[in-house]
C-alpha cells in the first residue's frame, strides 16, 4: 500500500470489480477513456483474471480517500505494459466517483504514482496518452511534472468526431518529488 496525505493506493481486489463496472458504465466517467460499449461484470472478471496472470507488466491500484474515519474507493490507477529492460511504463488513471472530481485527487494520485514508479519500481520514463478534449486531466498531468512529447492527429474517433491525442511523459531526471 502506498499512502499520501490525501490519497492511498492499494492493490485491486475482486471485491472492487462491482465499483469498476459501475464506473466504467457511466457515460461521464468514460468520456475520456477508450471504452465504447457497455461493460458487464463478466467482462470485468475476465480482465481481472488476465491482469493477475501478468503481475510483472500490470500494476493496478484502487485510489482511496479518507472520508470521515474510513477510506473510500474513488477510482483506479495503474502502470501498464511495464518494460523492465528500458525501465518505461504507461500510466493511467480514472476517478470514477464524480463527487470527488475537481478536488486535486487526480493530481495527488499521479504524484504518488510517480514517486512509486521512480523510487520503488526503478522506472526511468513514465508516459501516458490524453485526449485533447480532456482539459482537467491535462492540467493535472502538467501539475504533476509531465511534459508534452507529441500529438497524434485525429487518432481517436469518439462521440461522432475524430480527436487528437497528446503523448506526455516524465523522465526520472526531470522529476521533482512532491510532498503528497
N, C-alpha and C positions, 0 to 999 in steps of 0.2 A: 504494500500500500504506500502511496506517495501522498503526503499531506502538506498543504499550503495553509496560508492564513484564512482563506475563504472557501477553498475547494479541496476535496480529496479525491484521489483516483484509486479505484480498486479493480481487481480482476472481474471480468464479466462472468456471471453465474447463470445457469439455466433458468433460475427464478427471475432473472432480469428480462427474459425474452418477451414476456407479456407487455412490459413497458415499451420495449423496442418495436414491437408490432404496432402498438398504438401510435407511437411517434412517427413511424415510417408510413403510416396510412393517413397522416394529417397533411392535407394539401399545402398548408402554410409552412410546415416544417420541411417538407421535401422540395419546396420551391427551388432551392439552390443545390439539390442533390441529384445524382444520376439514377433516380428512381422514376419509372414511367407507369408502372402498373401496380395495382393493389398488392400488398404483401400479406400472405397468410401465415398463420402460426407454423404450419408445416414448412413453408419456405424458410422461415427464420430458424427453425430447428435444424434444417439441412445446412444452412450457412454456419450455424454454431458448431455443428459436428465437423464440418470441413475445417473451420478455424482451429479447432482443437487438434487436428491432425498436422497442423503446420506451426507448432509453437515457436520455432526459431524465426519464422518470417512474419508472423502476425502477432501483434501485441495489442489487444483491445481492452479498454478500461471503461468503467462506468464513472461518470462525473457526479459527485455528490456535493451538496452544500449543507451547511448546518442551518436547520430551520427549527428555531427554538432549542430544544435539547436533543434533537435527533437528526441524523444525516438523511437527506432526501435525494434520491436519484433524479437528475435533471437532464441527462444526456449521455453521450458516449464519445470517446476519442480513441485514437489508436495509431500505431505505426504499422504500415502495410508494405509487403514486399521488401523486407529488410535485406539489403545487400551487404553481407558481412565482410566480403573481400574489399569492397570500395567504401565501406562504412557510410552508406547512404540509405535513407528510408523516406517513403512518402508518409505524410501525416494527414489525418482527417479528424474532423470534429463535427458534432451536431448537438445543439441544445434542443431537446425535444419538448421540454416543459416551457411553454411560451411565456408564462408569467415571470420567468427568470431571464427573458431576453432584455438586452439593453441595460444590464447591471454590471457589465465587466467580467462576468464569469467565463466567457469565451476567451478573453484576453488572459485572464489568470490561468485558465486551463492550458493555453498554449505555452505560456511562460513556464509552467510546472512541467509540461511535457518536454520542452526544450532542455530544461535542467536534467530531467531523467534521460533524455536521449544522448546528450553530450557527456554527462557525468557518469551515468550508470551503464549505458549501452555502448559508450565509446564511439558514437557516430561522429562523422566529420561534416555531413551535409544532410539537412532536413528540408524537404521540399513539399509543395502542395500545388493543387490546381484550384482556382477560384473563378466562378462565373463573373463576367463584367457587371452583371446586374446585382451582385451581392455586395453592396456598399458596406454594410455592417461588418461583414467578415473581412473585407479588405482593410478596413480601419483597424480591426483587432489584430490582424496579421502584421501590419506596419508597426503598430504599437508594441508588438512582441519582438520586433527585430527583423522580420522578413523583408526582403527586397525583391522587386520585380525583375525576373530574368527574361521574360519574353511574353509574347501574345500569340495564341493560336487563333487565327482569324476564322470567324464563323464556324467554330469547331463543334458546337453542340446545338441540336435542334430541341428547343424547349418552349412550350406554350405558344406554338404556332410560328416561331421565328428562329433563325439562326443567331447565336450569340458567340461573342469572343470569350476565350478562356485565358486567364493570366496564369503563368507559371511563376511561382515565388519560392524563395529559399532563404535559409540561414546557414552560414558556414560556421564551424566551431570557432575559428579565429576572429570572426566578426561579432560573435555572440557576447552579450553582456548579461550576466546572471542578474535577474531582478528579484527583489525580496517579495515573494508571493506567498 
